[in-house]
Amino acid sequence: MLAAFFVGLSFSSYAQKEPIKFGKPSMEDLEMKVYPEDTTASALILCVYGNFDAQRFMYVETTRIKILTKEGLEWGNRTFRSLARSNVRGKTFNLLDGKIVADKLSNKSIFNQELYNGIYITKVTMPNVKVGSVIDIEVSYDFLPPSFYFQSTIPVKYAELVVGSSSTITYKKNYFGIIPFNIVEPGRWVITNVPAFQSEPFMGAKKTYMAHFEFDIQRIFIPGRPTIEFATTWDKVAQLYLYSKYFGESLKSNKAFFRQIADSIKETNKTDEDIVKAALARVHKIKWNGRNSDMSSVESGLLKYLIVKKAEGNSADINLSLINILRAAGLETYPIVMRTRDEGQLSMFNPTFYNLNYVVGYVKVGENFYVVDGTDKNIPFPFLAERCLNGKGRLIKSKDETSWVDLTNNAVSKKSVFYVLNLKNDLTLEGTETKLRIGHYAEDFREAYKTYTSHQEYVDQLMSSNSNVTIEKDTIKDLNNVQSNLVENITESIKGQAMLVDSLAYLYLIPDRMTENPFKQDKRLYPIDFIYPYERSGIIVITLPEGHKVVKLPQSVKYALPDHGASFLFQAVTNGNRISVIYKFKINKTMFPETDYPLIKSLFMQAIAKESEPAIIKIN
Amino acid sequence: MSLKKTFVIILVTLFSAVSAFAGKKINFPVNEIPKELLKNADAVIRMKEDILERKSEKSAVRTLHYVITVLKKSGSRHGYFVQPYYRYSSVSAIKGTLYNASGEKVKTFKNTDISDVLGDTESLFTDERIKYIDPDYDHYPYTVEYSCEINYSGTINLPSWRVVPSYNVSIQSETFKLITPDKGNASDGISYYLNEKDIPLKIEKTGSDKIYSLHVSNIKAYEDEAMSPYLSQVSPVVYFAPVSFEIGGFNGGTRNWNEFASFIKELNKGRDELSEETVEKIKNIAASKKTWREKVDTLYRYMQNKVRYVLIAKGIQSWQPMKASQVDDVSYGDCKALTNYMKSILKVAGIKSYYTLVYAGRNTPPILTNFPSNQFNHAILCVPNDGDTIWLENTNQNIPPGYLGSFTDDRDVLVIKNDTSEMVRTIVYGLLQNIQSRNTDVTLFDDGTADFSIKQRSLGMYFDQMFPYTQFDAQKQRKSLLRMIHLPTFNLSKYSLKANTSNNELPEVIITMDINSPKYATTMGNLMFLQLYPFHYDSQNDFRDKNRKYNFVIKRSNRRIDSVILMVPEGYSVAKLPSAKEISTDFGSYSYKVSEQNGKLVLVREVTVMKGNYPPTQNEEFFKFQDTMNQIDGSKIILRKTN
């Protein structure tokens, strides 16, 4: 409908030859057997060409893929982002008797599903794909593309984006990635021979690092009408939200309803923190339908109905309601607009409106502000669901006061063990273990525990995964009380922790020690993302039989990264015939630059090595 | 609508005033499921009706209607509607409804929810497709109800009745029915096979029809145990086959294996002609070799180099191989075409061979030899020579002649001969073939760092396991190798992954790796502790369960041999040389022997595992076997600084 406004308006476009034409692969493409730049590649993007025609207000993206090996056949099934009312067409080309034959993509093999805010996921299954096939896929829609990827997980021989300029629409783009451009001209960008993107462990969303542009519309000029502004400045973005019936209005409506809820909460909750927890408990009663959104699914007037009658909503329905309740309870609370973790981090350079897909609350508790999200009832305050832990979000205090805030409450997830053990004459350790799980450790455990049909099944599985341990008794407290920490008490015997050579026993002091370094690569290209800060710690007390004597203990150590982003401490002391060990492995920061990789890999290495040092005991 | 959304049409309506007021009908609430059906279950089949009406030899209509409750996330795949079809079948009238835990309707699936995708991403030229619906709902438990109609034209296969479709799925009620015309003519009929004695199959006659039916209810979920037999071997299944069938204009029957073989012979008749040029070439090659074996091997290599495998499963081509001359022309074909082609080549050279049908797969259940029917999915060639039979796998460019591998080893296959066709067993690969041998040289430094140089050879079933890695791109190869290494901290500096398939014995995959591992050995003052066997790591032992129900199966005998030579650093010596350990059990043996030679420690570790079908009562013994090996593998040695 908007396209009608743009016909006949003045524009300037960059006349440039198209690198490929849909449906016309060359014989060379068909005959190619291997890609010289990367001879092991299973498939190759011969060309990806995006062209936004500002005059017709239409975007067309054409991709040509070559299948090189059997492993590459899966590239015949493509999944990509599109918008509503996209047109998709595709053709598979094969050589038959020296001639190029084509198979058309049928509509039956195109599958669309909305992701959020009118952004769709489109899946296509190309027909007749074989080793050697060339596949052409074309997507077109009448809008500026949300993003354009120069890089993929297979090599890209040639990537070009052309964005015609027009006086009617101005936009801003953000570049992500580390690949330099070959050609940069006004409205035209080319990268050739882009290497396949290599994902690394502890990386977060691949999208953040794959070479791509993200676009945001800033202004649309419609002659005879006032200019429509979008993401020109963050203030403008804030206004868009605050004036919307699906956001700002929702924060002003139904005041009596939310005050009623707040009042009843305040009857039994006096401290700020208790009020927040109770407000969260109240919105947990609204079933989250699994959809991420920065805007409510209903107009402000219907929000109350949604909460009370349907008791179901998207993430914004829930979090805007949460903000309303907290405000009505007298706590200073604001919305933060952001993007979820799986979509990659936001660019710090340019404001965006289009790329935001989530809203959370920011509430003052005591002297500090906390980020709050009401969609997941399995996460206790102040922890946040992983999808929220995504760098920074934009806090909207008012229509002219916005700022970046860290999407974290710095809540440290903890796994602490407390062992009280006796070393028996046959060198087994017998005694009790108390395991405390806090935050994400507790949440992960509760999730995993649900898959067992009985507690005994859980215990059996525990013993299957560690044959050295025989569990006599295992109880778990507060399994269903999400707000409290998870405490597991185990009575067990552990074998295989000691070896005897002549009259000396060599005893491992930490039963659940780390044995493998999660960082196996020798080099790292991208930052390390641990998602949330955590601590792995333990206190172990081992009582030796009468007459045994400790000859030597591992030396106590303390290692830390220069800025204390991560640390490890270990201390072992004897007291009579008792050995006491304390260890603490902490990751305090969540993101580390790739230049810190050697330090981090080394810290893990030191911790693993120290935890493997035995105590030397003279046997009676 | 919000500004953002004016530019992009939104079709989502999460809120519908209408549904809020409509009367709610309750269907299949979860609380109506009997408690005993929830045990060990990821999903429960609430009801299922599977009715097949056979109209003639050529056509049949099947109606499927079932309701399944998905109890938790681990059962989510059971919530999908998945119905494959191909050239001779079609799926229609697909309906689906989603209910929540209380039984209230959440959604009725529309046409736009039904996807149609390619069935097999492996196959390159197939008309097998799948209709599927993804309920896209993750509030567990939930219930889905699906129904559809399947039309079959050409009914060489009749669907079997699997009472228990999957592990961890219980059944509340299931009804199967097969209606077939019965005009007194035996050849119109069908034959059936029960894999368990007491399956309550009912057979009735009504007018001109015969009705087979089976009704079961309240079947508890079967628990998936480690290394258990196939579900079809431990749960009730009724198999059906048409006494006569017609497909693509060809007729066949299943009264006995010979009759079935005749159908194949008809399909293959006259398709072995080759051009004069090719015949000349083949004769020359054959003449240049002296022995029968050499002729077969050389002609096989000739075929491997000439053609490549492409799966063609279009229409009648699913059954009838391409003509040999056509394969010669286009240089590709599927297993039927390539096997027929190889047979034709050997025929020109005066060597007799037999087209053989097999049910292939590394991990597949055996066929029912007592139930002649189409149970096959692959073709190989049997080349006999006075008791010295060679089997040829014709779709693989990467194996030597005569090698079958885990794909078609150790199973009954139908060898189609001119006179009587017969069931023969293919090669069993055992201890002499399934070998993984690894040599590791370790240089240890006095700061605890160790340099490893590893060379691993994988043969037999290990070749089959490792071969795919040789085809990965460099990035994937490196990632796969990193996953296989379990040293505490390491750097993989160099590696190579190669397949050696040129010699005429067993093919092998050779992997070499150079690894540096800082702090491999724990240093404490003048002592060093290290695990002498670098390949041990904490892993699962699934045999602790004292209440095991089913047998456990070791499919193939195999042997793994390791030799580790460790250079002790200057000035250090072993505090105590570990004594030799040896275990011998019904399942196999294990030995771990360490000796000292000129400042080097030499470890030889050998594990032999014997193929077998072991009763559940032996599971504690098997647990002990694995556990003892793990304890010994993980043991440490102490080096002491001497002076």
Boltz contact constraints between the chains, C-beta under 6 A:
constraints:
  - contact:
      token1: [A, 40]
      token2: [B, 473]
      max_distance: 6.0
  - contact:
      token1: [A, 40]
      token2: [B, 474]
      max_distance: 6.0
  - contact:
      token1: [A, 41]
      token2: [B, 473]
      max_distance: 6.0
  - contact:
      token1: [A, 42]
      token2: [B, 473]
      max_distance: 6.0
  - contact:
      token1: [A, 73]
      token2: [B, 121]
      max_distance: 6.0
  - contact:
      token1: [A, 83]
      token2: [B, 8]
      max_distance: 6.0
  - contact:
      token1: [A, 84]
      token2: [B, 8]
      max_distance: 6.0
  - contact:
      token1: [A, 84]
      token2: [B, 9]
      max_distance: 6.0
  - contact:
      token1: [A, 108]
      token2: [B, 116]
      max_distance: 6.0
  - contact:
      token1: [A, 111]
      token2: [B, 115]
      max_distance: 6.0
  - contact:
      token1: [A, 114]
      token2: [B, 12]
      max_distance: 6.0
  - contact:
      token1: [A, 118]
      token2: [B, 8]
      max_distance: 6.0
  - contact:
      token1: [A, 118]
      token2: [B, 10]
      max_distance: 6.0
  - contact:
      token1: [A, 125]
      token2: [B, 117]
      max_distance: 6.0
  - contact:
      token1: [A, 125]
      token2: [B, 118]
      max_distance: 6.0
  - contact:
      token1: [A, 130]
      token2: [B, 124]
      max_distance: 6.0
  - contact:
      token1: [A, 198]
      token2: [B, 475]
      max_distance: 6.0
  - contact:
      token1: [A, 244]
      token2: [B, 2]
      max_distance: 6.0
  - contact:
      token1: [A, 246]
      token2: [B, 2]
      max_distance: 6.0
  - contact:
      token1: [A, 295]
      token2: [B, 2]
      max_distance: 6.0
  - contact:
      token1: [A, 297]
      token2: [B, 14]
      max_distance: 6.0
  - contact:
      token1: [A, 298]
      token2: [B, 15]
      max_distance: 6.0
  - contact:
      token1: [A, 451]
      token2: [B, 74]
      max_distance: 6.0
  - contact:
      token1: [A, 453]
      token2: [B, 39]
      max_distance: 6.0
  - contact:
      token1: [A, 453]
      token2: [B, 40]
      max_distance: 6.0
  - contact:
      token1: [A, 460]
      token2: [B, 545]
      max_distance: 6.0
  - contact:
      token1: [A, 463]
      token2: [B, 544]
      max_distance: 6.0
  - contact:
      token1: [A, 464]
      token2: [B, 540]
      max_distance: 6.0
  - contact:
      token1: [A, 464]
      token2: [B, 541]
      max_distance: 6.0
  - contact:
      token1: [A, 464]
      token2: [B, 542]
      max_distance: 6.0
  - contact:
      token1: [A, 464]
      token2: [B, 544]
      max_distance: 6.0
  - contact:
      token1: [A, 465]
      token2: [B, 540]
      max_distance: 6.0
  - contact:
      token1: [A, 467]
      token2: [B, 541]
      max_distance: 6.0
  - contact:
      token1: [A, 467]
      token2: [B, 627]
      max_distance: 6.0
  - contact:
      token1: [A, 496]
      token2: [B, 631]
      max_distance: 6.0
  - contact:
      token1: [A, 501]
      token2: [B, 575]
      max_distance: 6.0
  - contact:
      token1: [A, 501]
      token2: [B, 576]
      max_distance: 6.0
  - contact:
      token1: [A, 501]
      token2: [B, 638]
      max_distance: 6.0
  - contact:
      token1: [A, 516]
      token2: [B, 486]
      max_distance: 6.0
  - contact:
      token1: [A, 517]
      token2: [B, 488]
      max_distance: 6.0
  - contact:
      token1: [A, 517]
      token2: [B, 489]
      max_distance: 6.0
  - contact:
      token1: [A, 520]
      token2: [B, 482]
      max_distance: 6.0
  - contact:
      token1: [A, 522]
      token2: [B, 491]
      max_distance: 6.0
  - contact:
      token1: [A, 605]
      token2: [B, 489]
      max_distance: 6.0
  - contact:
      token1: [A, 605]
      token2: [B, 519]
      max_distance: 6.0
  - contact:
      token1: [A, 608]
      token2: [B, 488]
      max_distance: 6.0
  - contact:
      token1: [A, 609]
      token2: [B, 519]
      max_distance: 6.0
  - contact:
      token1: [A, 612]
      token2: [B, 522]
      max_distance: 6.0
  - contact:
      token1: [A, 613]
      token2: [B, 522]
      max_distance: 6.0
  - contact:
      token1: [A, 613]
      token2: [B, 524]
      max_distance: 6.0
